[in-house]
Amino acid sequence: MEYLIAEYTHQIELHKLKYSYSQIETITLTGLEVIENLLSLKFSKAAKALFDINRQELNLLEAENKITGKEMALIYDLRKEIAYNNI
């Protein structure tokens, strides 16, 4: 059980790091694309750029679903909550 928790922890932290980086990149680029497309009156491209932000969150959820040891997610979450409350 400890092995699965360790595997899950490692993989989820990696995916969250990737998600954070992607989110910063997407927000920055999407904001610029929206402004650029609105100024060019390309409203459909502006709307598409806004949906890219939600796509990143969906990718994280899909990755979490495929992680080794995903059955240990509750234990992982409880440990994080306990560690947060003890600080």
N, C-alpha and C positions, 0 to 999 in steps of 0.2 A: 504494500500500500504506500509506503514512504517513497518507493521508487516512482510509482505513478504520479504521486503528488509533486515530486521533484521534476519529473519530465513535463508535467502540465505547467508548472510554475515557469520553467525555462522557456517553453514554447509560447506561453501567453505573454510573458514579458517581452519577448522578441516581437511578437505580432503587435503589441501595444506600442512599442517603440517605432516600428514601421508605420503604424497608423498615425502616430503623432507627427512624424516627419511628413507623411503624405498629406495630412490635414493642413499643415502649415503651407506646404507647397501649393496645394489645391486652392486654399483660400486666397493666397497671394496672386496666383495666376488667374484664378477665376474672377477675382475682383477687377483685375486689369482687363481681362477679356470682356467682361460685362460692360465696363466703361467704354472700351474701344468699339464694341459692337453696337452699343446704344448710340454712340456718336455717329456711327456709320449707318444707323437705322436698320441694323441686322438683328431684329428682335428675337427671331427664333434661335440664333446662335447665342445670344445673351442668355436666354432661358436655358438652353442646353448646358451652358457653363455652370449655371446655378445647380443643376442636377448632379454635376460631378462631385459636389461636396457630399451628398447623400450616398453616392455610389461608394465612397471610401468607407463609410460606416458599414454598409452592407458587406463589403469585402472583409472587414474585421469580423463581423458576425459569422460569415461563412468559414473563415479561417479558424475561429474558435470551435466551430462545430466539427472540424476535421482533426483537431489536436489529439495526440496520444494522451490518454489518461483524462479525457474530458469528464469522465464520471467523477473525478476528484474536484470539480469546479466548486462545489459547495464548501468543501473543506478548505480550499484555497481562499475563497471569499471570507469565510469565517476567521481564518488566520490573519488575513489582511485587516479585517475589522477589529479584531482583538489587539493587534499591533498598533493600529491607529488610535484606539481608545486608551492604550497604556502610555502613550507619549505625553 
